[in-house]
Amino acid sequence: MDERSDRDLVTASCGGDRTAYAGLVRRHYDHVFVVCLGVLGSIHDAEDVAQDAMLKGFEQIRQLRDGAQFASWVVAIGRNLSINQLRKRKVADKTFHGERPTEQVAPGSGHEDLERAVARLPQDLRAPLVMYYFDGQDVKTVAQRLEVSPSGVYLKLRTAVRRLHKMLTVRGDTP
């Protein structure tokens, strides 16, 4: 693995070094993927969006002012692309209100039980949970991005945490 800092890799990428950007992808793809998975709840969709986020990062790398901020910048790209995909889904299927089918999370990814449990949440609970707890966004920002009231965000967070707690403490074969 490349031992250079993100700042150095971004500088090299801006200078046309594609191997430097490949190092950034290897270093940060997993985090982008997990955030996308948390928002979308589908491994297939999360892989597609995470790849799109890394590609968009490559195309827009020169717009990044501080290379040390690459990780949070590319995660934000992934999260925003995921939210956009949810909005497109919502427009395409306004009648959809149930839980999405669950998918297995690849073993060895770290927190498999939590990832499976988060993936099982309905998308209207999953998105604010990931944005608030995993990405550190404040409630006002989450409310604006999801186009709901701040009190609605708090309600969704409380409901999501309760469901996660129940899934993770009442153990079966899978959460």
Backbone torsions as a table, in degrees:
resi	resn	phi	psi	omega
1	MET	NA	145.0	-179.3
2	ASP	-68.4	127.0	-176.9
3	GLU	-87.3	-5.3	179.7
4	ARG	-66.6	154.6	178.4
5	SER	-71.4	163.0	175.9
6	ASP	-57.0	-42.1	-179.8
7	ARG	-57.2	-45.7	179.8
8	ASP	-65.6	-40.0	179.0
9	LEU	-66.8	-38.7	177.8
10	VAL	-65.1	-44.1	178.6
11	THR	-59.5	-45.2	179.0
12	ALA	-64.7	-39.3	178.3
13	SER	-62.6	-42.3	178.3
14	CYS	-63.4	-26.7	177.5
15	GLY	-85.2	4.1	175.9
16	GLY	100.2	4.9	-179.7
17	ASP	-81.6	99.8	-178.1
18	ARG	-69.5	-29.0	178.2
19	THR	-67.7	-29.6	176.7
20	ALA	-65.3	-43.1	178.6
21	TYR	-67.0	-36.5	176.4
22	ALA	-59.4	-36.7	176.0
23	GLY	-64.1	-39.7	176.7
24	LEU	-64.7	-39.9	178.8
25	VAL	-62.8	-48.9	179.4
26	ARG	-58.7	-37.6	-176.7
27	ARG	-73.8	-35.0	-168.7
28	HIS	-119.3	-5.1	-177.0
29	TYR	-59.2	-44.5	-176.0
30	ASP	-59.1	-41.8	179.9
31	HIS	-65.4	-43.5	177.9
32	VAL	-60.4	-44.8	-179.7
33	PHE	-59.6	-45.4	-177.8
34	VAL	-63.6	-40.6	178.1
35	VAL	-64.1	-44.0	178.0
36	CYS	-62.2	-41.5	178.1
37	LEU	-62.3	-42.1	179.1
38	GLY	-62.5	-37.8	-179.8
39	VAL	-77.3	-44.1	-172.1
40	LEU	-90.7	-31.0	179.0
41	GLY	75.5	6.5	-179.2
42	SER	-127.8	124.6	-179.6
43	ILE	-60.2	-45.3	-178.7
44	HIS	-60.7	-49.7	179.6
45	ASP	-63.3	-40.2	-179.4
46	ALA	-63.7	-40.0	177.5
47	GLU	-62.4	-45.6	-179.9
48	ASP	-61.1	-47.8	-176.9
49	VAL	-69.2	-39.1	178.2
50	ALA	-62.1	-41.4	176.8
51	GLN	-64.5	-41.5	177.0
52	ASP	-61.9	-39.2	179.8
53	ALA	-63.9	-42.5	179.6
54	MET	-66.6	-37.9	177.5
55	LEU	-66.2	-44.4	178.3
56	LYS	-62.8	-38.3	176.4
57	GLY	-59.6	-42.6	178.3
58	PHE	-62.2	-44.3	-178.1
59	GLU	-67.3	-29.2	-174.3
60	GLN	-111.5	13.9	-174.1
61	ILE	-56.4	-31.9	-178.3
62	ARG	-70.5	-16.8	178.3
63	GLN	-81.0	-14.4	-179.7
64	LEU	-75.5	119.7	-175.6
65	ARG	-78.7	-35.1	-177.7
66	ASP	-125.0	108.1	-177.6
67	GLY	-58.6	-25.0	179.0
68	ALA	-68.0	-16.6	-179.3
69	GLN	-94.6	11.8	-175.6
70	PHE	-55.2	-46.3	-175.5
71	ALA	-56.9	-52.9	-178.5
72	SER	-67.5	-32.7	179.2
73	TRP	-65.0	-48.6	-177.1
74	VAL	-72.7	-31.3	174.7
75	VAL	-65.6	-40.7	177.9
76	ALA	-62.9	-38.7	176.4
77	ILE	-60.7	-47.2	179.3
78	GLY	-61.2	-44.3	179.8
79	ARG	-63.2	-45.3	-179.1
80	ASN	-65.3	-40.0	176.2
81	LEU	-63.4	-37.8	178.2
82	SER	-64.7	-44.8	179.2
83	ILE	-63.1	-40.7	177.1
84	ASN	-61.0	-39.6	178.8
85	GLN	-65.8	-39.2	176.7
86	LEU	-61.5	-41.7	179.2
87	ARG	-62.9	-41.6	178.2
88	LYS	-62.9	-40.7	177.8
89	ARG	-61.4	-42.9	-178.5
90	LYS	-62.5	-43.5	178.7
91	VAL	-65.7	-41.4	-177.5
92	ALA	-68.7	-29.1	-175.2
93	ASP	-141.3	79.0	-177.4
94	LYS	-70.1	-16.6	-178.4
95	THR	-85.9	-8.1	-177.1
96	PHE	-76.1	119.8	178.1
97	HIS	-137.0	-3.7	-176.9
98	GLY	-90.1	-179.0	177.9
99	GLU	-75.3	145.2	175.8
100	ARG	-78.6	152.9	175.6
101	PRO	-60.7	142.7	-179.3
102	THR	-80.9	154.5	177.0
103	GLU	-127.5	150.0	178.0
104	GLN	-76.3	138.9	176.2
105	VAL	-90.4	139.4	-177.3
106	ALA	-58.2	133.7	178.3
107	PRO	-64.1	153.6	176.2
108	GLY	86.1	4.8	-177.5
109	SER	-85.7	2.3	174.4
110	GLY	114.9	-81.3	-175.5
111	HIS	-112.3	65.0	-173.5
112	GLU	-57.8	-43.4	-178.6
113	ASP	-61.4	-45.5	179.2
114	LEU	-64.9	-43.7	-179.8
115	GLU	-61.5	-43.2	178.6
116	ARG	-63.4	-43.0	-179.2
117	ALA	-64.8	-44.6	178.5
118	VAL	-62.6	-41.3	179.9
119	ALA	-63.8	-26.7	-179.8
120	ARG	-80.1	-15.4	178.0
121	LEU	-67.9	146.1	173.6
122	PRO	-62.9	149.9	-173.6
123	GLN	-58.6	-30.3	-179.3
124	ASP	-70.7	-18.3	173.8
125	LEU	-97.6	-33.7	-176.0
126	ARG	-65.5	-46.8	-175.3
127	ALA	-60.1	-51.8	179.6
128	PRO	-65.1	-33.9	178.8
129	LEU	-60.7	-49.2	-178.5
130	VAL	-65.6	-44.7	-177.9
131	MET	-62.9	-40.6	-176.1
132	TYR	-80.2	-52.6	-173.4
133	TYR	-85.5	-37.6	-175.8
134	PHE	-90.2	-35.1	-177.5
135	ASP	-99.6	-9.8	176.0
136	GLY	72.8	23.6	178.0
137	GLN	-79.7	148.9	178.0
138	ASP	-79.0	164.2	-174.9
139	VAL	-61.4	-39.1	-179.7
140	LYS	-61.1	-43.2	179.1
141	THR	-65.3	-44.0	178.6
142	VAL	-60.5	-44.2	-179.9
143	ALA	-61.1	-43.9	179.6
144	GLN	-64.3	-45.5	-176.9
145	ARG	-67.2	-34.7	-178.4
146	LEU	-94.4	-2.2	178.4
147	GLU	58.5	48.4	173.9
148	VAL	-132.8	168.8	179.4
149	SER	-77.5	156.4	175.5
150	PRO	-57.8	-37.9	178.1
151	SER	-66.3	-32.9	175.6
152	GLY	-65.5	-37.1	177.3
153	VAL	-64.5	-46.5	179.3
154	TYR	-59.3	-41.7	178.9
155	LEU	-63.1	-44.9	179.7
156	LYS	-65.1	-39.4	178.2
157	LEU	-63.4	-46.1	-179.7
158	ARG	-62.2	-43.5	179.2
159	THR	-64.0	-44.6	-179.3
160	ALA	-63.0	-43.8	-179.5
161	VAL	-64.3	-40.9	178.0
162	ARG	-62.8	-43.5	178.8
163	ARG	-65.3	-42.1	177.6
164	LEU	-61.9	-44.4	179.6
165	HIS	-58.6	-45.2	179.7
166	LYS	-63.3	-44.4	-179.5
167	MET	-65.1	-36.8	-174.1
168	LEU	-86.9	-18.7	-179.9
169	THR	-100.3	-27.0	174.9
170	VAL	-93.3	94.2	-170.2
171	ARG	-85.7	134.7	169.9
172	GLY	-128.8	-151.9	175.7
173	ASP	-66.7	-41.4	175.7
174	THR	-137.7	156.2	179.6
175	PRO	-66.0	NA	NA
